[in-house]
Amino acid sequence: MRRLLLHWIGNAIALWVACHLIPGLRFTGTAVDLVLVAAVFGAVNSILRPIVTVLTCPLIVITLGLFTLVINALMLLVTGWLSARWDLGFTVAGFWPAFWGGLVVGVVSLILSLAFPTRRRD
């Protein structure tokens, strides 16, 4: 449970950083809304990402994994679309902001996971 909570907070921080760095990603809600957007992002990544990854496996192999950056952008676009529908204050202006935002979210999440490991390493 603690691991899930830390991952959720890490997603919220990563999305907040991406909104401040990438033009076209915008967040205008409260801290609670940001946590809800992170929950939407986590749900989208848990449910939709595996399906899209399996369906695009040949493209991932052909591009030596670079197509996963496009998948990250699609997940951020879906999160933006759902967040706009649910009035959470998070919007994505198009594919390129989603692409660069997905890259920033990935890098920030990596840095946070290295800085705050959730399990003991021997």
Biopython code that builds the backbone (N, CA, C, O; Angstrom):
import numpy as np
from Bio.PDB.StructureBuilder import StructureBuilder

atoms = [
    (1, "MET", "N", (0.825, -1.193, 0.000)),
    (1, "MET", "CA", (0.000, 0.000, 0.000)),
    (1, "MET", "C", (0.870, 1.259, 0.000)),
    (1, "MET", "O", (0.584, 2.232, -0.698)),
    (2, "ARG", "N", (1.931, 1.215, 0.794)),
    (2, "ARG", "CA", (2.841, 2.367, 0.862)),
    (2, "ARG", "C", (3.486, 2.621, -0.497)),
    (2, "ARG", "O", (3.654, 3.766, -0.918)),
    (3, "ARG", "N", (3.845, 1.527, -1.175)),
    (3, "ARG", "CA", (4.479, 1.642, -2.495)),
    (3, "ARG", "C", (3.535, 2.300, -3.506)),
    (3, "ARG", "O", (3.950, 3.158, -4.286)),
    (4, "LEU", "N", (2.270, 1.892, -3.484)),
    (4, "LEU", "CA", (1.276, 2.479, -4.380)),
    (4, "LEU", "C", (1.089, 3.966, -4.097)),
    (4, "LEU", "O", (1.010, 4.773, -5.024)),
    (5, "LEU", "N", (1.018, 4.323, -2.829)),
    (5, "LEU", "CA", (0.846, 5.721, -2.439)),
    (5, "LEU", "C", (2.039, 6.568, -2.888)),
    (5, "LEU", "O", (1.860, 7.671, -3.403)),
    (6, "LEU", "N", (3.252, 6.052, -2.693)),
    (6, "LEU", "CA", (4.447, 6.782, -3.131)),
    (6, "LEU", "C", (4.489, 6.938, -4.644)),
    (6, "LEU", "O", (4.878, 7.985, -5.160)),
    (7, "HIS", "N", (4.088, 5.889, -5.347)),
    (7, "HIS", "CA", (4.051, 5.959, -6.808)),
    (7, "HIS", "C", (3.024, 6.995, -7.276)),
    (7, "HIS", "O", (3.272, 7.739, -8.225)),
    (8, "TRP", "N", (1.894, 7.034, -6.617)),
    (8, "TRP", "CA", (0.829, 7.976, -6.938)),
    (8, "TRP", "C", (1.303, 9.414, -6.712)),
    (8, "TRP", "O", (1.096, 10.277, -7.565)),
    (9, "ILE", "N", (1.931, 9.669, -5.579)),
    (9, "ILE", "CA", (2.463, 11.004, -5.288)),
    (9, "ILE", "C", (3.567, 11.365, -6.274)),
    (9, "ILE", "O", (3.661, 12.509, -6.718)),
    (10, "GLY", "N", (4.397, 10.388, -6.615)),
    (10, "GLY", "CA", (5.451, 10.620, -7.610)),
    (10, "GLY", "C", (4.879, 11.007, -8.959)),
    (10, "GLY", "O", (5.415, 11.892, -9.625)),
    (11, "ASN", "N", (3.799, 10.359, -9.376)),
    (11, "ASN", "CA", (3.130, 10.727, -10.628)),
    (11, "ASN", "C", (2.594, 12.150, -10.563)),
    (11, "ASN", "O", (2.703, 12.903, -11.530)),
    (12, "ALA", "N", (2.017, 12.516, -9.430)),
    (12, "ALA", "CA", (1.483, 13.869, -9.271)),
    (12, "ALA", "C", (2.606, 14.904, -9.394)),
    (12, "ALA", "O", (2.447, 15.922, -10.068)),
    (13, "ILE", "N", (3.735, 14.639, -8.743)),
    (13, "ILE", "CA", (4.875, 15.562, -8.822)),
    (13, "ILE", "C", (5.403, 15.633, -10.248)),
    (13, "ILE", "O", (5.700, 16.718, -10.748)),
    (14, "ALA", "N", (5.523, 14.477, -10.906)),
    (14, "ALA", "CA", (6.031, 14.449, -12.284)),
    (14, "ALA", "C", (5.104, 15.208, -13.237)),
    (14, "ALA", "O", (5.576, 15.925, -14.120)),
    (15, "LEU", "N", (3.807, 15.056, -13.063)),
    (15, "LEU", "CA", (2.859, 15.797, -13.907)),
    (15, "LEU", "C", (2.939, 17.295, -13.637)),
    (15, "LEU", "O", (2.856, 18.102, -14.562)),
    (16, "TRP", "N", (3.100, 17.662, -12.373)),
    (16, "TRP", "CA", (3.221, 19.077, -12.024)),
    (16, "TRP", "C", (4.475, 19.686, -12.666)),
    (16, "TRP", "O", (4.421, 20.784, -13.220)),
    (17, "VAL", "N", (5.592, 18.974, -12.588)),
    (17, "VAL", "CA", (6.841, 19.457, -13.193)),
    (17, "VAL", "C", (6.673, 19.589, -14.697)),
    (17, "VAL", "O", (7.097, 20.588, -15.279)),
    (18, "ALA", "N", (6.061, 18.598, -15.337)),
    (18, "ALA", "CA", (5.862, 18.645, -16.790)),
    (18, "ALA", "C", (4.995, 19.832, -17.187)),
    (18, "ALA", "O", (5.254, 20.474, -18.205)),
    (19, "CYS", "N", (3.973, 20.129, -16.397)),
    (19, "CYS", "CA", (3.107, 21.277, -16.697)),
    (19, "CYS", "C", (3.867, 22.592, -16.606)),
    (19, "CYS", "O", (3.548, 23.539, -17.325)),
    (20, "HIS", "N", (4.860, 22.664, -15.740)),
    (20, "HIS", "CA", (5.638, 23.889, -15.598)),
    (20, "HIS", "C", (6.746, 24.013, -16.634)),
    (20, "HIS", "O", (7.219, 25.117, -16.903)),
    (21, "LEU", "N", (7.161, 22.908, -17.210)),
    (21, "LEU", "CA", (8.264, 22.946, -18.175)),
    (21, "LEU", "C", (7.823, 22.934, -19.633)),
    (21, "LEU", "O", (8.510, 23.491, -20.489)),
    (22, "ILE", "N", (6.693, 22.311, -19.926)),
    (22, "ILE", "CA", (6.281, 22.100, -21.311)),
    (22, "ILE", "C", (5.113, 23.012, -21.676)),
    (22, "ILE", "O", (4.036, 22.914, -21.087)),
    (23, "PRO", "N", (5.328, 23.903, -22.652)),
    (23, "PRO", "CA", (4.190, 24.692, -23.143)),
    (23, "PRO", "C", (3.177, 23.756, -23.816)),
    (23, "PRO", "O", (3.556, 22.889, -24.604)),
    (24, "GLY", "N", (1.933, 23.930, -23.510)),
    (24, "GLY", "CA", (0.899, 23.069, -24.070)),
    (24, "GLY", "C", (0.334, 22.092, -23.052)),
    (24, "GLY", "O", (-0.743, 21.531, -23.255)),
    (25, "LEU", "N", (1.058, 21.886, -21.958)),
    (25, "LEU", "CA", (0.519, 21.137, -20.823)),
    (25, "LEU", "C", (0.116, 22.165, -19.785)),
    (25, "LEU", "O", (0.910, 23.028, -19.408)),
    (26, "ARG", "N", (-1.106, 22.070, -19.330)),
    (26, "ARG", "CA", (-1.601, 23.101, -18.418)),
    (26, "ARG", "C", (-2.394, 22.469, -17.293)),
    (26, "ARG", "O", (-3.231, 21.592, -17.505)),
    (27, "PHE", "N", (-2.105, 22.940, -16.090)),
    (27, "PHE", "CA", (-2.865, 22.498, -14.927)),
    (27, "PHE", "C", (-3.327, 23.724, -14.167)),
    (27, "PHE", "O", (-2.517, 24.571, -13.790)),
    (28, "THR", "N", (-4.647, 23.821, -13.937)),
    (28, "THR", "CA", (-5.212, 24.997, -13.274)),
    (28, "THR", "C", (-6.025, 24.637, -12.038)),
    (28, "THR", "O", (-6.730, 25.485, -11.491)),
    (29, "GLY", "N", (-5.934, 23.392, -11.595)),
    (29, "GLY", "CA", (-6.750, 22.970, -10.466)),
    (29, "GLY", "C", (-6.036, 23.099, -9.134)),
    (29, "GLY", "O", (-5.011, 23.771, -9.016)),
    (30, "THR", "N", (-6.599, 22.443, -8.141)),
    (30, "THR", "CA", (-6.057, 22.442, -6.787)),
    (30, "THR", "C", (-5.133, 21.233, -6.612)),
    (30, "THR", "O", (-4.982, 20.417, -7.522)),
    (31, "ALA", "N", (-4.529, 21.133, -5.445)),
    (31, "ALA", "CA", (-3.663, 19.983, -5.144)),
    (31, "ALA", "C", (-4.471, 18.678, -5.174)),
    (31, "ALA", "O", (-3.972, 17.644, -5.619)),
    (32, "VAL", "N", (-5.697, 18.731, -4.706)),
    (32, "VAL", "CA", (-6.554, 17.542, -4.746)),
    (32, "VAL", "C", (-6.824, 17.140, -6.190)),
    (32, "VAL", "O", (-6.805, 15.954, -6.520)),
    (33, "ASP", "N", (-7.076, 18.125, -7.051)),
    (33, "ASP", "CA", (-7.285, 17.844, -8.468)),
    (33, "ASP", "C", (-6.039, 17.212, -9.087)),
    (33, "ASP", "O", (-6.147, 16.304, -9.912)),
    (34, "LEU", "N", (-4.858, 17.689, -8.692)),
    (34, "LEU", "CA", (-3.610, 17.131, -9.211)),
    (34, "LEU", "C", (-3.465, 15.666, -8.803)),
    (34, "LEU", "O", (-3.040, 14.837, -9.607)),
    (35, "VAL", "N", (-3.811, 15.353, -7.580)),
    (35, "VAL", "CA", (-3.756, 13.961, -7.120)),
    (35, "VAL", "C", (-4.763, 13.109, -7.901)),
    (35, "VAL", "O", (-4.477, 11.957, -8.226)),
    (36, "LEU", "N", (-5.923, 13.662, -8.199)),
    (36, "LEU", "CA", (-6.911, 12.943, -9.004)),
    (36, "LEU", "C", (-6.427, 12.750, -10.436)),
    (36, "LEU", "O", (-6.651, 11.694, -11.027)),
    (37, "VAL", "N", (-5.765, 13.762, -10.999)),
    (37, "VAL", "CA", (-5.183, 13.620, -12.342)),
    (37, "VAL", "C", (-4.121, 12.521, -12.330)),
    (37, "VAL", "O", (-4.038, 11.727, -13.266)),
    (38, "ALA", "N", (-3.315, 12.474, -11.279)),
    (38, "ALA", "CA", (-2.310, 11.414, -11.158)),
    (38, "ALA", "C", (-2.977, 10.039, -11.071)),
    (38, "ALA", "O", (-2.452, 9.063, -11.604)),
    (39, "ALA", "N", (-4.114, 9.960, -10.412)),
    (39, "ALA", "CA", (-4.852, 8.699, -10.337)),
    (39, "ALA", "C", (-5.379, 8.301, -11.713)),
    (39, "ALA", "O", (-5.326, 7.131, -12.091)),
    (40, "VAL", "N", (-5.886, 9.279, -12.454)),
    (40, "VAL", "CA", (-6.349, 9.015, -13.823)),
    (40, "VAL", "C", (-5.182, 8.545, -14.681)),
    (40, "VAL", "O", (-5.315, 7.589, -15.444)),
    (41, "PHE", "N", (-4.038, 9.216, -14.557)),
    (41, "PHE", "CA", (-2.848, 8.851, -15.310)),
    (41, "PHE", "C", (-2.408, 7.425, -14.966)),
    (41, "PHE", "O", (-2.054, 6.649, -15.854)),
    (42, "GLY", "N", (-2.432, 7.089, -13.691)),
    (42, "GLY", "CA", (-2.084, 5.733, -13.274)),
    (42, "GLY", "C", (-3.053, 4.694, -13.802)),
    (42, "GLY", "O", (-2.640, 3.617, -14.231)),
    (43, "ALA", "N", (-4.335, 5.009, -13.775)),
    (43, "ALA", "CA", (-5.347, 4.075, -14.284)),
    (43, "ALA", "C", (-5.203, 3.881, -15.793)),
    (43, "ALA", "O", (-5.302, 2.759, -16.291)),
    (44, "VAL", "N", (-4.972, 4.968, -16.512)),
    (44, "VAL", "CA", (-4.783, 4.885, -17.964)),
    (44, "VAL", "C", (-3.559, 4.026, -18.274)),
    (44, "VAL", "O", (-3.598, 3.177, -19.165)),
    (45, "ASN", "N", (-2.476, 4.250, -17.536)),
    (45, "ASN", "CA", (-1.264, 3.468, -17.764)),
    (45, "ASN", "C", (-1.440, 2.007, -17.372)),
    (45, "ASN", "O", (-0.820, 1.131, -17.974)),
    (46, "SER", "N", (-2.264, 1.733, -16.386)),
    (46, "SER", "CA", (-2.478, 0.351, -15.949)),
    (46, "SER", "C", (-3.412, -0.421, -16.863)),
    (46, "SER", "O", (-3.239, -1.622, -17.067)),
    (47, "ILE", "N", (-4.399, 0.265, -17.411)),
    (47, "ILE", "CA", (-5.424, -0.417, -18.208)),
    (47, "ILE", "C", (-5.128, -0.345, -19.705)),
    (47, "ILE", "O", (-5.118, -1.371, -20.385)),
    (48, "LEU", "N", (-4.890, 0.849, -20.215)),
    (48, "LEU", "CA", (-4.772, 1.052, -21.655)),
    (48, "LEU", "C", (-3.376, 0.760, -22.201)),
    (48, "LEU", "O", (-3.244, 0.216, -23.298)),
    (49, "ARG", "N", (-2.346, 1.110, -21.457)),
    (49, "ARG", "CA", (-0.971, 0.963, -21.944)),
    (49, "ARG", "C", (-0.603, -0.475, -22.329)),
    (49, "ARG", "O", (-0.004, -0.670, -23.387)),
    (50, "PRO", "N", (-0.931, -1.489, -21.522)),
    (50, "PRO", "CA", (-0.576, -2.856, -21.945)),
    (50, "PRO", "C", (-1.248, -3.270, -23.256)),
    (50, "PRO", "O", (-0.641, -3.962, -24.073)),
    (51, "ILE", "N", (-2.487, -2.852, -23.455)),
    (51, "ILE", "CA", (-3.206, -3.188, -24.687)),
    (51, "ILE", "C", (-2.528, -2.536, -25.883)),
    (51, "ILE", "O", (-2.280, -3.187, -26.897)),
    (52, "VAL", "N", (-2.230, -1.244, -25.757)),
    (52, "VAL", "CA", (-1.585, -0.512, -26.849)),
    (52, "VAL", "C", (-0.184, -1.069, -27.116)),
    (52, "VAL", "O", (0.238, -1.164, -28.268)),
    (53, "THR", "N", (0.519, -1.429, -26.073)),
    (53, "THR", "CA", (1.868, -1.970, -26.233)),
    (53, "THR", "C", (1.838, -3.301, -26.986)),
    (53, "THR", "O", (2.667, -3.527, -27.868)),
    (54, "VAL", "N", (0.912, -4.166, -26.656)),
    (54, "VAL", "CA", (0.808, -5.448, -27.357)),
    (54, "VAL", "C", (0.426, -5.229, -28.821)),
    (54, "VAL", "O", (0.979, -5.870, -29.715)),
    (55, "LEU", "N", (-0.512, -4.332, -29.057)),
    (55, "LEU", "CA", (-0.963, -4.095, -30.436)),
    (55, "LEU", "C", (0.120, -3.443, -31.308)),
    (55, "LEU", "O", (0.135, -3.630, -32.525)),
    (56, "THR", "N", (1.007, -2.692, -30.695)),
    (56, "THR", "CA", (2.044, -1.999, -31.467)),
    (56, "THR", "C", (3.419, -2.646, -31.308)),
    (56, "THR", "O", (4.437, -2.025, -31.611)),
    (57, "CYS", "N", (3.447, -3.868, -30.844)),
    (57, "CYS", "CA", (4.714, -4.561, -30.613)),
    (57, "CYS", "C", (5.632, -4.570, -31.846)),
    (57, "CYS", "O", (6.831, -4.333, -31.701)),
    (58, "PRO", "N", (5.111, -4.835, -33.051)),
    (58, "PRO", "CA", (6.012, -4.785, -34.215)),
    (58, "PRO", "C", (6.669, -3.413, -34.401)),
    (58, "PRO", "O", (7.847, -3.333, -34.749)),
    (59, "LEU", "N", (5.918, -2.344, -34.173)),
    (59, "LEU", "CA", (6.498, -1.001, -34.292)),
    (59, "LEU", "C", (7.558, -0.750, -33.227)),
    (59, "LEU", "O", (8.570, -0.101, -33.490)),
    (60, "ILE", "N", (7.325, -1.257, -32.048)),
    (60, "ILE", "CA", (8.299, -1.104, -30.964)),
    (60, "ILE", "C", (9.593, -1.828, -31.333)),
    (60, "ILE", "O", (10.685, -1.301, -31.119)),
    (61, "VAL", "N", (9.471, -3.020, -31.880)),
    (61, "VAL", "CA", (10.654, -3.782, -32.270)),
    (61, "VAL", "C", (11.387, -3.105, -33.425)),
    (61, "VAL", "O", (12.611, -2.975, -33.395)),
    (62, "ILE", "N", (10.648, -2.676, -34.435)),
    (62, "ILE", "CA", (11.266, -2.040, -35.607)),
    (62, "ILE", "C", (12.000, -0.758, -35.229)),
    (62, "ILE", "O", (13.070, -0.471, -35.765)),
    (63, "THR", "N", (11.427, 0.009, -34.309)),
    (63, "THR", "CA", (12.051, 1.284, -33.913)),
    (63, "THR", "C", (13.001, 1.130, -32.733)),
    (63, "THR", "O", (13.456, 2.121, -32.163)),
    (64, "LEU", "N", (13.300, -0.114, -32.366)),
    (64, "LEU", "CA", (14.199, -0.407, -31.250)),
    (64, "LEU", "C", (13.733, 0.236, -29.940)),
    (64, "LEU", "O", (14.545, 0.694, -29.137)),
    (65, "GLY", "N", (12.439, 0.259, -29.746)),
    (65, "GLY", "CA", (11.859, 0.752, -28.502)),
    (65, "GLY", "C", (11.472, 2.217, -28.505)),
    (65, "GLY", "O", (10.818, 2.680, -27.570)),
    (66, "LEU", "N", (11.855, 2.953, -29.525)),
    (66, "LEU", "CA", (11.543, 4.387, -29.545)),
    (66, "LEU", "C", (10.049, 4.665, -29.671)),
    (66, "LEU", "O", (9.588, 5.739, -29.283)),
    (67, "PHE", "N", (9.288, 3.716, -30.207)),
    (67, "PHE", "CA", (7.847, 3.919, -30.324)),
    (67, "PHE", "C", (7.175, 4.003, -28.953)),
    (67, "PHE", "O", (6.054, 4.499, -28.844)),
    (68, "THR", "N", (7.847, 3.525, -27.917)),
    (68, "THR", "CA", (7.269, 3.645, -26.577)),
    (68, "THR", "C", (7.122, 5.117, -26.171)),
    (68, "THR", "O", (6.278, 5.448, -25.339)),
    (69, "LEU", "N", (7.940, 5.996, -26.756)),
    (69, "LEU", "CA", (7.765, 7.432, -26.500)),
    (69, "LEU", "C", (6.434, 7.925, -27.066)),
    (69, "LEU", "O", (5.779, 8.782, -26.472)),
    (70, "VAL", "N", (6.041, 7.383, -28.210)),
    (70, "VAL", "CA", (4.743, 7.724, -28.796)),
    (70, "VAL", "C", (3.620, 7.178, -27.912)),
    (70, "VAL", "O", (2.602, 7.840, -27.711)),
    (71, "ILE", "N", (3.813, 5.970, -27.388)),
    (71, "ILE", "CA", (2.810, 5.387, -26.484)),
    (71, "ILE", "C", (2.676, 6.250, -25.232)),
    (71, "ILE", "O", (1.564, 6.481, -24.757)),
    (72, "ASN", "N", (3.801, 6.731, -24.690)),
    (72, "ASN", "CA", (3.745, 7.636, -23.530)),
    (72, "ASN", "C", (2.934, 8.886, -23.858)),
    (72, "ASN", "O", (2.130, 9.340, -23.045)),
    (73, "ALA", "N", (3.147, 9.438, -25.049)),
    (73, "ALA", "CA", (2.402, 10.629, -25.458)),
    (73, "ALA", "C", (0.911, 10.316, -25.558)),
    (73, "ALA", "O", (0.079, 11.119, -25.135)),
    (74, "LEU", "N", (0.570, 9.161, -26.111)),
    (74, "LEU", "CA", (-0.841, 8.783, -26.216)),
    (74, "LEU", "C", (-1.489, 8.631, -24.843)),
    (74, "LEU", "O", (-2.643, 9.012, -24.655)),
    (75, "MET", "N", (-0.753, 8.077, -23.891)),
    (75, "MET", "CA", (-1.300, 7.919, -22.536)),
    (75, "MET", "C", (-1.538, 9.283, -21.889)),
    (75, "MET", "O", (-2.521, 9.475, -21.174)),
    (76, "LEU", "N", (-0.632, 10.227, -22.144)),
    (76, "LEU", "CA", (-0.802, 11.574, -21.606)),
    (76, "LEU", "C", (-1.961, 12.293, -22.303)),
    (76, "LEU", "O", (-2.691, 13.050, -21.664)),
    (77, "LEU", "N", (-2.132, 12.064, -23.604)),
    (77, "LEU", "CA", (-3.275, 12.643, -24.322)),
    (77, "LEU", "C", (-4.597, 12.106, -23.781)),
    (77, "LEU", "O", (-5.545, 12.869, -23.591)),
    (78, "VAL", "N", (-4.665, 10.812, -23.534)),
    (78, "VAL", "CA", (-5.890, 10.221, -22.986)),
    (78, "VAL", "C", (-6.157, 10.769, -21.589)),
    (78, "VAL", "O", (-7.301, 11.057, -21.237)),
    (79, "THR", "N", (-5.098, 10.913, -20.796)),
    (79, "THR", "CA", (-5.252, 11.495, -19.456)),
    (79, "THR", "C", (-5.781, 12.920, -19.546)),
    (79, "THR", "O", (-6.669, 13.305, -18.786)),
    (80, "GLY", "N", (-5.238, 13.702, -20.472)),
    (80, "GLY", "CA", (-5.719, 15.066, -20.670)),
    (80, "GLY", "C", (-7.173, 15.100, -21.103)),
    (80, "GLY", "O", (-7.948, 15.935, -20.636)),
    (81, "TRP", "N", (-7.541, 14.195, -21.992)),
    (81, "TRP", "CA", (-8.919, 14.152, -22.480)),
    (81, "TRP", "C", (-9.883, 13.797, -21.344)),
    (81, "TRP", "O", (-10.919, 14.439, -21.174)),
    (82, "LEU", "N", (-9.526, 12.764, -20.567)),
    (82, "LEU", "CA", (-10.388, 12.370, -19.449)),
    (82, "LEU", "C", (-10.442, 13.456, -18.378)),
    (82, "LEU", "O", (-11.504, 13.726, -17.817)),
    (83, "SER", "N", (-9.312, 14.071, -18.099)),
    (83, "SER", "CA", (-9.272, 15.127, -17.084)),
    (83, "SER", "C", (-10.105, 16.329, -17.498)),
    (83, "SER", "O", (-10.756, 16.952, -16.659)),
    (84, "ALA", "N", (-10.089, 16.658, -18.776)),
    (84, "ALA", "CA", (-10.919, 17.761, -19.266)),
    (84, "ALA", "C", (-12.402, 17.406, -19.153)),
    (84, "ALA", "O", (-13.222, 18.250, -18.792)),
    (85, "ARG", "N", (-12.739, 16.154, -19.465)),
    (85, "ARG", "CA", (-14.138, 15.704, -19.354)),
    (85, "ARG", "C", (-14.634, 15.752, -17.916)),
    (85, "ARG", "O", (-15.801, 16.041, -17.655)),
    (86, "TRP", "N", (-13.721, 15.461, -16.984)),
    (86, "TRP", "CA", (-14.105, 15.411, -15.575)),
    (86, "TRP", "C", (-13.772, 16.706, -14.849)),
    (86, "TRP", "O", (-13.859, 16.771, -13.623)),
    (87, "ASP", "N", (-13.394, 17.731, -15.592)),
    (87, "ASP", "CA", (-13.130, 19.075, -15.053)),
    (87, "ASP", "C", (-12.111, 19.061, -13.907)),
    (87, "ASP", "O", (-12.359, 19.600, -12.829)),
    (88, "LEU", "N", (-10.950, 18.425, -14.172)),
    (88, "LEU", "CA", (-9.897, 18.349, -13.156)),
    (88, "LEU", "C", (-8.823, 19.416, -13.348)),
    (88, "LEU", "O", (-7.905, 19.515, -12.534)),
    (89, "GLY", "N", (-8.922, 20.209, -14.403)),
    (89, "GLY", "CA", (-7.991, 21.314, -14.594)),
    (89, "GLY", "C", (-6.717, 20.968, -15.340)),
    (89, "GLY", "O", (-5.805, 21.794, -15.392)),
    (90, "PHE", "N", (-6.617, 19.774, -15.921)),
    (90, "PHE", "CA", (-5.425, 19.360, -16.657)),
    (90, "PHE", "C", (-5.767, 19.239, -18.133)),
    (90, "PHE", "O", (-6.690, 18.515, -18.507)),
    (91, "THR", "N", (-5.019, 19.952, -18.973)),
    (91, "THR", "CA", (-5.260, 19.887, -20.411)),
    (91, "THR", "C", (-3.950, 19.666, -21.157)),
    (91, "THR", "O", (-2.877, 20.068, -20.706)),
    (92, "VAL", "N", (-4.071, 19.020, -22.305)),
    (92, "VAL", "CA", (-2.930, 18.766, -23.188)),
    (92, "VAL", "C", (-3.304, 19.334, -24.553)),
    (92, "VAL", "O", (-4.337, 18.975, -25.118)),
    (93, "ALA", "N", (-2.455, 20.229, -25.085)),
    (93, "ALA", "CA", (-2.783, 20.972, -26.301)),
    (93, "ALA", "C", (-2.586, 20.192, -27.590)),
    (93, "ALA", "O", (-3.023, 20.663, -28.640)),
    (94, "GLY", "N", (-1.965, 19.050, -27.569)),
    (94, "GLY", "CA", (-1.757, 18.291, -28.798)),
    (94, "GLY", "C", (-0.698, 17.219, -28.622)),
    (94, "GLY", "O", (-0.235, 16.946, -27.515)),
    (95, "PHE", "N", (-0.322, 16.612, -29.757)),
    (95, "PHE", "CA", (0.608, 15.493, -29.692)),
    (95, "PHE", "C", (1.992, 15.899, -29.197)),
    (95, "PHE", "O", (2.550, 15.235, -28.323)),
    (96, "TRP", "N", (2.558, 16.980, -29.740)),
    (96, "TRP", "CA", (3.932, 17.337, -29.370)),
    (96, "TRP", "C", (4.068, 17.755, -27.911)),
    (96, "TRP", "O", (5.033, 17.354, -27.260)),
    (97, "PRO", "N", (3.153, 18.535, -27.378)),
    (97, "PRO", "CA", (3.243, 18.766, -25.930)),
    (97, "PRO", "C", (3.113, 17.462, -25.134)),
    (97, "PRO", "O", (3.780, 17.287, -24.114)),
    (98, "ALA", "N", (2.256, 16.549, -25.601)),
    (98, "ALA", "CA", (2.115, 15.257, -24.927)),
    (98, "ALA", "C", (3.401, 14.442, -25.050)),
    (98, "ALA", "O", (3.805, 13.774, -24.098)),
    (99, "PHE", "N", (4.043, 14.492, -26.215)),
    (99, "PHE", "CA", (5.291, 13.759, -26.432)),
    (99, "PHE", "C", (6.369, 14.236, -25.465)),
    (99, "PHE", "O", (6.977, 13.441, -24.748)),
    (100, "TRP", "N", (6.596, 15.555, -25.459)),
    (100, "TRP", "CA", (7.633, 16.104, -24.581)),
    (100, "TRP", "C", (7.231, 15.983, -23.113)),
    (100, "TRP", "O", (8.084, 15.756, -22.255)),
    (101, "GLY", "N", (5.956, 16.130, -22.823)),
    (101, "GLY", "CA", (5.470, 15.959, -21.459)),
    (101, "GLY", "C", (5.654, 14.535, -20.972)),
    (101, "GLY", "O", (6.026, 14.313, -19.819)),
    (102, "GLY", "N", (5.395, 13.565, -21.847)),
    (102, "GLY", "CA", (5.618, 12.171, -21.485)),
    (102, "GLY", "C", (7.080, 11.890, -21.185)),
    (102, "GLY", "O", (7.408, 11.113, -20.288)),
    (103, "LEU", "N", (7.949, 12.531, -21.946)),
    (103, "LEU", "CA", (9.390, 12.378, -21.701)),
    (103, "LEU", "C", (9.770, 12.969, -20.347)),
    (103, "LEU", "O", (10.514, 12.353, -19.583)),
    (104, "VAL", "N", (9.258, 14.163, -20.051)),
    (104, "VAL", "CA", (9.546, 14.803, -18.766)),
    (104, "VAL", "C", (8.977, 13.981, -17.608)),
    (104, "VAL", "O", (9.654, 13.782, -16.600)),
    (105, "VAL", "N", (7.748, 13.508, -17.746)),
    (105, "VAL", "CA", (7.135, 12.695, -16.694)),
    (105, "VAL", "C", (7.969, 11.437, -16.457)),
    (105, "VAL", "O", (8.181, 11.044, -15.310)),
    (106, "GLY", "N", (8.438, 10.811, -17.518)),
    (106, "GLY", "CA", (9.260, 9.622, -17.377)),
    (106, "GLY", "C", (10.577, 9.893, -16.661)),
    (106, "GLY", "O", (10.988, 9.127, -15.789)),
    (107, "VAL", "N", (11.236, 10.989, -17.035)),
    (107, "VAL", "CA", (12.521, 11.334, -16.416)),
    (107, "VAL", "C", (12.330, 11.701, -14.944)),
    (107, "VAL", "O", (13.091, 11.249, -14.089)),
    (108, "VAL", "N", (11.323, 12.513, -14.647)),
    (108, "VAL", "CA", (11.078, 12.913, -13.258)),
    (108, "VAL", "C", (10.690, 11.691, -12.418)),
    (108, "VAL", "O", (11.135, 11.558, -11.278)),
    (109, "SER", "N", (9.877, 10.813, -12.966)),
    (109, "SER", "CA", (9.508, 9.593, -12.241)),
    (109, "SER", "C", (10.729, 8.725, -11.969)),
    (109, "SER", "O", (10.852, 8.148, -10.889)),
    (110, "LEU", "N", (11.625, 8.628, -12.936)),
    (110, "LEU", "CA", (12.856, 7.867, -12.747)),
    (110, "LEU", "C", (13.710, 8.475, -11.641)),
    (110, "LEU", "O", (14.214, 7.760, -10.776)),
    (111, "ILE", "N", (13.870, 9.785, -11.671)),
    (111, "ILE", "CA", (14.667, 10.465, -10.645)),
    (111, "ILE", "C", (14.049, 10.255, -9.265)),
    (111, "ILE", "O", (14.765, 9.978, -8.303)),
    (112, "LEU", "N", (12.732, 10.384, -9.163)),
    (112, "LEU", "CA", (12.068, 10.191, -7.871)),
    (112, "LEU", "C", (12.183, 8.752, -7.384)),
    (112, "LEU", "O", (12.357, 8.517, -6.188)),
    (113, "SER", "N", (12.088, 7.787, -8.297)),
    (113, "SER", "CA", (12.194, 6.391, -7.874)),
    (113, "SER", "C", (13.612, 6.056, -7.432)),
    (113, "SER", "O", (13.802, 5.204, -6.564)),
    (114, "LEU", "N", (14.610, 6.714, -8.016)),
    (114, "LEU", "CA", (15.988, 6.501, -7.571)),
    (114, "LEU", "C", (16.255, 7.209, -6.244)),
    (114, "LEU", "O", (17.005, 6.710, -5.405)),
    (115, "ALA", "N", (15.641, 8.366, -6.064)),
    (115, "ALA", "CA", (15.860, 9.142, -4.834)),
    (115, "ALA", "C", (15.120, 8.542, -3.643)),
    (115, "ALA", "O", (15.600, 8.616, -2.512)),
    (116, "PHE", "N", (13.955, 7.948, -3.894)),
    (116, "PHE", "CA", (13.136, 7.384, -2.824)),
    (116, "PHE", "C", (12.760, 5.938, -3.164)),
    (116, "PHE", "O", (11.622, 5.668, -3.548)),
    (117, "PRO", "N", (13.699, 5.021, -3.027)),
    (117, "PRO", "CA", (13.369, 3.618, -3.344)),
    (117, "PRO", "C", (12.288, 3.092, -2.409)),
    (117, "PRO", "O", (12.261, 3.426, -1.224)),
    (118, "THR", "N", (11.395, 2.264, -2.955)),
    (118, "THR", "CA", (10.265, 1.773, -2.166)),
    (118, "THR", "C", (10.530, 0.423, -1.529)),
    (118, "THR", "O", (9.767, -0.001, -0.661)),
    (119, "ARG", "N", (11.577, -0.258, -1.931)),
    (119, "ARG", "CA", (11.902, -1.518, -1.272)),
    (119, "ARG", "C", (13.384, -1.559, -0.921)),
    (119, "ARG", "O", (14.207, -0.878, -1.532)),
    (120, "ARG", "N", (13.689, -2.348, 0.046)),
    (120, "ARG", "CA", (15.059, -2.444, 0.536)),
    (120, "ARG", "C", (15.932, -3.186, -0.472)),
    (120, "ARG", "O", (15.560, -4.244, -0.979)),
    (121, "ARG", "N", (17.077, -2.620, -0.745)),
    (121, "ARG", "CA", (18.053, -3.280, -1.624)),
    (121, "ARG", "C", (19.196, -3.798, -0.780)),
    (121, "ARG", "O", (19.745, -3.071, 0.048)),
    (122, "ASP", "N", (19.553, -5.042, -0.984)),
    (122, "ASP", "CA", (20.624, -5.661, -0.180)),
    (122, "ASP", "C", (21.975, -5.502, -0.812)),
    (122, "ASP", "O", (22.973, -5.965, -0.261)),
]
sb = StructureBuilder()
sb.init_structure("model")
sb.init_model(0)
sb.init_chain("A")
sb.init_seg("    ")
for serial, (resi, resn, name, xyz) in enumerate(atoms, 1):
    if name == "N":
        sb.init_residue(resn, " ", resi, " ")
    sb.init_atom(name, np.array(xyz, "f"), 0.0, 1.0, " ", f" {name:<3s}", serial, name[0])
structure = sb.get_structure()
